[in-house]
């Protein structure tokens, strides 16, 4: 029996108005472009590795953000196998008896959607998540921690020729962390379930939350407002500029960025309540426009709007 530690990388549409996305829509939110994995024996000793770049068939132009994060270049994908062939090669390399592991919950959802879209007949094997097990080990499972933090906790130093966000290298680092866990079997307590990927509503996937507040200014500086969750992966982001009132003083809008999924729009609406205070409704949506030039320009424009608001708020000397 072996342990397979897997990591994936994927491309995304340049814009949700682009022809490729309009053609496939929510059926293929992200297209896989790399499968990386390492194999460990029953004693958790490294015995092999697997690395395949995949030639995309729909989102063929590599998104600049994906290239920057992963280090993958357009030419790396040009001669790769198509998804079905790459998956067959990976399955053959895995062998018959193995336990599949990942770090985090994104990979299984992306893999499941790609398998469904490309009509792969094989079913997903059980996949288990190393991330929550690490959380349980160091803080009782109160938080999810990054792979970098896990490496630092165990004194694992990055290697110059093993870069982060390369699928095979992230799999390698995840395996090194897995080797440090007191018990390999505990990971079986954390089976993964694929999430349905897609956008809700007509325009963009949204995440909505409500709470009762008494002070609008304080609410706009709260963690809910300043660290909105990405509606795709749920990871907290940061609002760099601030909120601008929209169509009245009780609706505010800000921008944020998810490292994986791009520009987000965070909208907060305050509704007066009969018993006093306000109901704060926050909605976070993925921007339909993800062109890097557009994103930079939008942030610059937003910074200028926030600066003008602060000038108005400052008392005259």
Buried (B, 14 or more C-beta within 10 A) or exposed (E): EBBBBBBBBBBBBBBBEBEBBEEBEEEBBBBBBBBBBBBBEEEBEBEEBBBBBBBBEBBEEBBBBBBEBBBBEEEBBEEBBEBBEBBEBBEEBBEEEBBBBBBBBBBBBBBBBBBEBBEBEEEEEEBBBBBBBBBBBEEEEEEBBBBEBBBEBEEBEEEEEEEBBBBBBBBBBBBBBBBBBEEBEEBEEBEBEBBEBEBEEEEBBBBEEEEEBEEBEEBBEBEBBBBBBBBBBEBEBEBBBBBBEEEEEBBBBBBBBBEBBBBBBBBBBBEEEEEEBBEBBBBBBBBBBBBBEEBEEBBEEBBEBBEEBEEEEEEEE
